[in-house]
């Protein structure tokens, strides 16, 4: 009995070892750049100023950010979206919410949130 079990186990192991879902060549293809090293380095230099250190603890990418909407507008949009999301993620998946509205062809979640 042990010989049969051993033979079956070894044959299954050998069959499983020879099967592979991916070939090795997929990960071994060499990268060929179309740009020269100097060009890439100049693009990087233009993108990040030398005085900016993004790994610094005092780095704040939003320091110069200015919104085009007021806090009240953003709060109102959030409340509207929250009500729609609660309706669509409820127990009935939004069918009760949608049944109270007239049907519109091609209506999406974004258009429902915009109407609300």
NUDREN-396384 format. One record per atom (N, C-alpha, C): residue number from 1; residue in one letter; atom name; x, y, z. Coordinates in Angstrom, 2 decimals. Atoms other than C-alpha are relative to their C-alpha. Layout:
NUDREN-396384
NUM_a_CA_X_Y_Z;
...
This chain:
NUDREN-396384
1_x_N_0.83_-1.20_0.00;
1_x_CA_0.00_0.00_0.00;
1_x_C_0.86_1.25_0.00;
2_x_N_-0.86_-1.17_-0.06;
2_x_CA_2.82_2.39_0.82;
2_x_C_0.69_0.26_-1.34;
3_x_N_-0.64_-0.17_1.30;
3_x_CA_4.50_1.76_-2.56;
3_x_C_-0.94_0.67_-0.98;
4_x_N_0.98_-0.60_0.91;
4_x_CA_1.33_2.59_-4.44;
4_x_C_-0.21_1.47_0.34;
5_x_N_0.19_-1.39_-0.43;
5_x_CA_0.83_5.76_-2.42;
5_x_C_1.21_0.84_-0.39;
6_x_N_-1.22_-0.72_0.36;
6_x_CA_4.44_6.75_-2.99;
6_x_C_0.09_0.22_-1.50;
7_x_N_-0.05_-0.13_1.46;
7_x_CA_4.25_6.11_-6.73;
7_x_C_-1.02_1.02_-0.49;
8_x_N_1.04_-0.96_0.39;
8_x_CA_0.99_8.03_-7.08;
8_x_C_0.42_1.42_0.41;
9_x_N_-0.44_-1.32_-0.46;
9_x_CA_2.39_10.91_-5.04;
9_x_C_1.11_0.57_-0.85;
10_x_N_-1.11_-0.46_0.84;
10_x_CA_5.58_11.09_-7.07;
10_x_C_-0.47_0.35_-1.41;
11_x_N_0.49_-0.30_1.35;
11_x_CA_3.69_10.98_-10.37;
11_x_C_-0.80_1.29_-0.02;
12_x_N_0.74_-1.27_-0.09;
12_x_CA_1.38_13.80_-9.28;
12_x_C_0.96_1.17_0.15;
13_x_N_-1.00_-1.05_-0.18;
13_x_CA_4.37_15.85_-8.15;
13_x_C_0.74_0.28_-1.30;
14_x_N_-0.71_-0.18_1.27;
14_x_CA_6.18_15.26_-11.44;
14_x_C_-0.89_0.69_-1.03;
15_x_N_0.92_-0.63_0.95;
15_x_CA_3.10_16.23_-13.45;
15_x_C_-0.23_1.47_0.35;
16_x_N_0.23_-1.38_-0.42;
16_x_CA_2.53_19.38_-11.40;
16_x_C_1.24_0.86_-0.21;
17_x_N_-1.24_-0.77_0.17;
17_x_CA_6.18_20.42_-11.65;
17_x_C_0.23_0.38_-1.44;
18_x_N_-0.23_-0.30_1.41;
18_x_CA_6.15_20.30_-15.44;
18_x_C_-1.00_1.01_-0.54;
19_x_N_1.03_-0.93_0.46;
19_x_CA_3.05_22.51_-15.74;
19_x_C_0.31_1.39_0.53;
20_x_N_-0.24_-1.39_-0.41;
20_x_CA_3.56_26.27_-15.69;
20_x_C_-0.97_0.89_-0.75;
21_x_N_0.99_-0.89_0.62;
21_x_CA_0.98_28.98_-16.36;
21_x_C_0.67_1.11_-0.80;
22_x_N_-0.70_-1.09_0.67;
22_x_CA_3.55_31.53_-17.50;
22_x_C_1.37_-0.47_-0.45;
23_x_N_-1.34_0.36_0.46;
23_x_CA_6.71_31.28_-19.46;
23_x_C_1.03_0.94_0.61;
24_x_N_-1.08_-0.79_-0.60;
24_x_CA_10.01_32.53_-18.16;
24_x_C_0.37_1.19_-0.88;
25_x_N_-0.42_-1.08_0.91;
25_x_CA_10.60_34.67_-21.24;
25_x_C_-0.81_1.26_0.17;
26_x_N_0.81_-1.20_-0.21;
26_x_CA_7.78_37.04_-20.27;
26_x_C_0.70_0.98_0.94;
27_x_N_-0.65_-0.85_-0.98;
27_x_CA_9.86_38.36_-17.39;
27_x_C_1.46_0.25_-0.34;
28_x_N_-1.41_-0.10_0.32;
28_x_CA_13.21_38.11_-19.10;
28_x_C_0.24_0.82_-1.27;
29_x_N_-0.19_-0.81_1.20;
29_x_CA_12.62_40.46_-22.04;
29_x_C_0.77_1.27_0.37;
30_x_N_-0.79_-1.18_-0.34;
30_x_CA_15.22_43.25_-22.06;
30_x_C_-0.75_1.29_-0.35;
31_x_N_0.60_-1.31_0.24;
31_x_CA_14.08_46.87_-21.84;
31_x_C_0.89_0.80_-0.94;
32_x_N_-0.74_-0.82_0.95;
32_x_CA_15.11_49.06_-24.75;
32_x_C_-0.59_1.40_0.04;
33_x_N_0.46_-1.37_-0.12;
33_x_CA_14.86_52.77_-24.16;
33_x_C_0.01_0.69_-1.36;
34_x_N_0.04_-0.78_1.24;
34_x_CA_13.86_55.14_-26.95;
34_x_C_0.55_1.40_0.21;
35_x_N_-0.55_-1.32_-0.31;
35_x_CA_15.25_58.22_-25.19;
35_x_C_1.41_-0.15_0.56;
36_x_N_-1.35_0.03_-0.54;
36_x_CA_18.80_59.08_-24.30;
36_x_C_-0.02_0.36_1.48;
37_x_N_-0.09_-0.22_-1.44;
37_x_CA_19.88_59.23_-20.68;
37_x_C_0.00_1.48_0.35;
38_x_N_-0.09_-1.44_-0.26;
38_x_CA_20.66_62.97_-20.85;
38_x_C_-1.38_0.65_-0.14;
39_x_N_1.33_-0.56_0.22;
39_x_CA_17.16_63.74_-22.18;
39_x_C_-0.91_-0.33_1.19;
40_x_N_0.82_0.41_-1.14;
40_x_CA_15.49_61.77_-19.40;
40_x_C_0.39_0.77_1.25;
41_x_N_-0.46_-0.73_-1.18;
41_x_CA_17.63_63.43_-16.73;
41_x_C_-0.43_1.47_-0.06;
42_x_N_0.43_-1.40_0.10;
42_x_CA_16.78_66.91_-18.07;
42_x_C_-1.51_0.12_0.24;
43_x_N_1.44_-0.02_-0.26;
43_x_CA_13.06_66.05_-18.02;
43_x_C_-0.29_-0.13_1.49;
44_x_N_0.17_0.15_-1.44;
44_x_CA_13.35_64.93_-14.41;
44_x_C_0.39_1.29_0.71;
45_x_N_-0.46_-1.24_-0.63;
45_x_CA_15.28_68.09_-13.51;
45_x_C_-1.03_1.11_-0.17;
46_x_N_1.03_-1.03_0.21;
46_x_CA_12.56_70.28_-15.04;
46_x_C_-1.24_-0.27_0.83;
47_x_N_1.22_0.35_-0.73;
47_x_CA_9.81_68.41_-13.20;
47_x_C_0.09_0.26_1.49;
48_x_N_-0.17_-0.17_-1.45;
48_x_CA_11.22_68.69_-9.68;
48_x_C_1.14_0.99_0.22;
49_x_N_-1.03_-1.01_-0.29;
49_x_CA_13.04_71.79_-8.51;
49_x_C_0.99_-0.56_1.02;
50_x_N_-0.99_0.55_-0.93;
50_x_CA_16.30_71.06_-6.66;
50_x_C_-0.26_0.37_1.45;
51_x_N_0.23_-0.42_-1.38;
51_x_CA_15.10_72.95_-3.60;
51_x_C_-1.15_-0.76_0.66;
52_x_N_1.13_0.74_-0.54;
52_x_CA_12.04_70.70_-3.18;
52_x_C_0.44_-1.43_0.31;
53_x_N_-0.30_1.37_-0.41;
53_x_CA_12.53_67.51_-1.24;
53_x_C_-1.31_-0.68_0.38;
54_x_N_1.30_0.61_-0.30;
54_x_CA_9.35_65.38_-1.44;
54_x_C_0.03_-0.99_1.17;
55_x_N_-0.11_0.92_-1.14;
55_x_CA_10.67_63.09_1.34;
55_x_C_0.19_0.74_1.32;
56_x_N_-0.17_-0.79_-1.21;
56_x_CA_11.02_65.94_3.81;
56_x_C_-1.28_-0.03_0.83;
57_x_N_1.18_-0.04_-0.86;
57_x_CA_8.70_66.06_6.81;
57_x_C_-0.75_1.32_-0.12;
58_x_N_0.66_-1.30_0.15;
58_x_CA_7.93_69.71_6.03;
58_x_C_-0.54_0.20_-1.42;
59_x_N_0.49_-0.11_1.38;
59_x_CA_7.01_69.01_2.36;
59_x_C_-1.52_0.05_0.00;
60_x_N_1.44_-0.16_0.07;
60_x_CA_3.48_70.23_1.66;
60_x_C_-0.39_0.34_-1.43;
61_x_N_0.33_-0.27_1.39;
61_x_CA_2.33_69.86_-1.96;
61_x_C_-1.24_0.87_-0.18;
62_x_N_1.22_-0.80_0.10;
62_x_CA_-0.95_71.66_-1.20;
62_x_C_0.15_1.39_0.60;
63_x_N_-0.21_-1.30_-0.62;
63_x_CA_0.63_74.79_0.27;
63_x_C_-0.53_1.14_-0.86;
64_x_N_0.45_-1.07_0.89;
64_x_CA_-0.23_76.89_-2.80;
64_x_C_-1.38_-0.29_-0.60;
65_x_N_1.30_0.37_0.56;
65_x_CA_-3.61_75.22_-3.50;
65_x_C_-1.07_0.99_0.41;
66_x_N_1.14_-0.88_-0.27;
66_x_CA_-6.67_77.48_-3.78;
66_x_C_-1.22_-0.61_-0.68;
67_x_N_1.22_0.60_0.53;
67_x_CA_-10.18_76.11_-4.26;
67_x_C_-0.82_1.03_-0.74;
68_x_N_0.88_-0.91_0.73;
68_x_CA_-12.64_77.60_-6.72;
68_x_C_-1.42_-0.04_0.55;
69_x_N_1.31_0.07_-0.63;
69_x_CA_-15.60_76.69_-4.49;
69_x_C_0.11_0.31_1.48;
70_x_N_0.00_-0.33_-1.43;
70_x_CA_-16.58_77.75_-1.01;
70_x_C_-0.21_-1.27_0.82;
71_x_N_0.18_1.14_-0.91;
71_x_CA_-16.73_75.48_2.01;
71_x_C_-1.45_-0.44_0.03;
72_x_N_1.42_0.33_-0.02;
72_x_CA_-20.54_75.64_2.00;
72_x_C_-0.40_-0.79_-1.25;
73_x_N_0.31_0.72_1.22;
73_x_CA_-20.70_74.49_-1.64;
73_x_C_0.52_-1.44_0.07;
74_x_N_-0.59_1.33_-0.11;
74_x_CA_-18.39_71.56_-0.98;
74_x_C_-0.79_-0.84_1.01;
75_x_N_0.79_0.73_-1.00;
75_x_CA_-20.38_70.59_2.15;
75_x_C_-1.35_-0.43_-0.56;
76_x_N_1.29_0.34_0.60;
76_x_CA_-23.66_70.69_0.21;
76_x_C_0.16_-1.14_-1.00;
77_x_N_-0.24_1.08_0.94;
77_x_CA_-22.21_68.49_-2.54;
77_x_C_0.25_-1.31_0.73;
78_x_N_-0.28_1.20_-0.77;
78_x_CA_-20.96_66.04_0.07;
78_x_C_-1.28_-0.59_0.57;
79_x_N_1.26_0.48_-0.57;
79_x_CA_-24.37_65.81_1.74;
79_x_C_-0.86_-0.63_-1.09;
80_x_N_0.77_0.57_1.10;
80_x_CA_-26.06_65.22_-1.63;
80_x_C_0.56_-1.36_-0.41;
81_x_N_-0.62_1.26_0.40;
81_x_CA_-23.60_62.52_-2.59;
81_x_C_-0.20_-1.06_1.07;
82_x_N_0.16_0.95_-1.10;
82_x_CA_-23.89_60.91_0.84;
82_x_C_-1.41_-0.61_-0.02;
83_x_N_1.37_0.51_0.04;
83_x_CA_-27.68_60.62_0.51;
83_x_C_-0.18_-0.98_-1.15;
84_x_N_0.11_0.89_1.16;
84_x_CA_-27.40_59.06_-2.94;
84_x_C_0.75_-1.30_0.27;
85_x_N_-0.77_1.21_-0.30;
85_x_CA_-24.68_56.65_-1.82;
85_x_C_-0.72_-0.87_1.01;
86_x_N_0.76_0.77_-0.98;
86_x_CA_-26.73_55.62_1.20;
86_x_C_-1.20_-0.69_-0.65;
87_x_N_1.15_0.59_0.68;
87_x_CA_-29.72_55.02_-1.07;
87_x_C_0.43_-1.20_-0.85;
88_x_N_-0.44_1.08_0.88;
88_x_CA_-27.74_52.87_-3.51;
88_x_C_0.69_-1.14_0.73;
89_x_N_-0.66_1.08_-0.73;
89_x_CA_-25.87_50.87_-0.87;
89_x_C_-0.87_-0.57_1.11;
90_x_N_0.93_0.51_-0.99;
90_x_CA_-28.93_50.18_1.24;
90_x_C_-0.39_-1.44_-0.28;
91_x_N_0.41_1.40_0.11;
91_x_CA_-30.66_46.84_1.62;
91_x_C_-0.62_-0.31_-1.35;
92_x_N_0.67_0.25_1.28;
92_x_CA_-32.65_47.25_-1.60;
92_x_C_0.84_0.45_-1.20;
93_x_N_-0.94_-0.41_1.06;
93_x_CA_-29.62_48.46_-3.62;
93_x_C_-0.50_1.18_-0.82;
94_x_N_0.42_-1.22_0.68;
94_x_CA_-31.31_51.72_-4.52;
94_x_C_-1.30_-0.11_-0.76;
95_x_N_1.24_0.14_0.77;
95_x_CA_-34.50_50.31_-6.03;
95_x_C_-1.11_0.88_0.58;
96_x_N_0.99_-0.87_-0.60;
96_x_CA_-36.66_52.21_-3.54;
96_x_C_0.23_1.46_-0.35;
97_x_N_-0.37_-1.37_0.37;
97_x_CA_-34.79_55.42_-4.29;
97_x_C_-0.36_0.27_-1.46;
98_x_N_0.27_-0.19_1.42;
98_x_CA_-35.10_54.93_-8.05;
98_x_C_-1.48_-0.10_-0.33;
99_x_N_1.43_0.13_0.29;
99_x_CA_-38.78_53.96_-7.88;
99_x_C_-0.74_1.31_0.25;
100_x_N_0.63_-1.29_-0.27;
100_x_CA_-39.59_57.42_-6.55;
100_x_C_0.35_1.07_-1.01;
101_x_N_-0.41_-0.96_1.02;
101_x_CA_-38.03_59.12_-9.56;
101_x_C_-0.51_-0.45_-1.36;
102_x_N_0.39_0.41_1.35;
102_x_CA_-39.18_59.18_-13.17;
102_x_C_1.18_-0.68_-0.70;
103_x_N_-1.06_0.75_0.68;
103_x_CA_-37.24_56.73_-15.33;
103_x_C_0.61_0.84_-1.10;
104_x_N_-0.72_-0.70_1.06;
104_x_CA_-34.60_58.14_-17.64;
104_x_C_0.89_-0.99_-0.71;
105_x_N_-0.83_0.93_0.77;
105_x_CA_-32.91_56.25_-20.42;
105_x_C_1.46_0.39_0.11;
106_x_N_-1.44_-0.26_-0.05;
106_x_CA_-29.17_55.93_-20.04;
106_x_C_0.44_0.69_1.27;
107_x_N_-0.36_-0.68_-1.24;
107_x_CA_-29.13_57.21_-16.48;
107_x_C_1.10_-0.76_0.71;
108_x_N_-1.11_0.62_-0.73;
108_x_CA_-25.95_56.56_-14.52;
108_x_C_0.01_0.53_1.42;
109_x_N_-0.12_-0.43_-1.39;
109_x_CA_-24.95_56.93_-10.90;
109_x_C_0.43_1.47_0.07;
110_x_N_-0.49_-1.39_-0.01;
110_x_CA_-23.11_60.19_-11.70;
110_x_C_-1.11_0.96_-0.35;
111_x_N_1.09_-0.90_0.37;
111_x_CA_-26.19_61.68_-13.38;
111_x_C_-1.03_0.08_1.12;
112_x_N_0.93_-0.01_-1.12;
112_x_CA_-28.35_60.66_-10.41;
112_x_C_0.53_0.90_1.09;
113_x_N_-0.59_-0.85_-1.03;
113_x_CA_-25.94_62.35_-8.01;
113_x_C_-0.06_1.47_-0.41;
114_x_N_0.03_-1.38_0.46;
114_x_CA_-25.88_65.50_-10.17;
114_x_C_-1.40_0.57_0.09;
115_x_N_1.38_-0.47_-0.05;
115_x_CA_-29.69_65.73_-10.28;
115_x_C_-0.42_0.25_1.43;
116_x_N_0.41_-0.08_-1.41;
116_x_CA_-30.08_65.26_-6.56;
116_x_C_0.57_1.21_0.59;
